[in-house]
């Protein structure tokens, strides 16, 4: 189902979808109200959702759909630097699965690549099981579970964290539990379209206590700061403790790659590395997290009970890369506990 108020854009999206043999157009509607009315009859496998709609906007529509008729939702975002992108990111918090760039026209440069991205995301997300979401309330933090492995032998020096599908709200929850005096720098990989990364960093910066910024080449990472891999660049930590941005080829079709981030942190920090792998489709990060653990670092994977997609964490567990598996609300408090230097004497 396509939800888009612009007739021109609705027809363009319908044209894009109709060309892809993996997809069939179930309905194309002009408002959120019409979408909600049609959902019980059409029962689509996935919804393409505009954010700026007449009447009920896409954010409220996402909330209503996830509460009443849970269906995978892909947000189609236009401008990526204004308030509408914040609304798009908040739609992810409300239950949408991913955000992709809106096409501007068939004759526009890059149209085919954007069209392919839209179709691929719609197809992939149509396979994701979603559950009914209750109205948003502040989550109660569960106490950390007992360790399934020894504590780190040394006080950690750096935290590397990565996510894919379902990642933005998961990252907001984990980082939101860390105070402004968190003693480690945080290096972050989130799989998302390159055009969205600056907006994502700004959105996250407005939600969590720690300052969040896009990573820059040569920066010495500071404690209590979050450095986000920019669009279409690998983020690495050098042995000299500086940030590096790399155009090395994608790993498992991903650039930035969680595996390359974890691998670089394992090399640079060894037993003083903390690694976290959250929700995501595929296996990116699994090999790198295993290498981090083999180098003496301490690694945490999100438990299947809370992961939107238990792909990346499951792969890490299979490879022996997880020191500890925790439900999402327990990860932030555990990281804070591990990062406190006084815990190591």
Order of alpha helices (4+ residues) and beta strands (2+ residues): beta-alpha-beta-alpha-beta-alpha-beta-alpha-beta-alpha-beta-alpha-beta-alpha-beta-beta-beta-beta-alpha-beta-alpha-beta-alpha-beta-alpha
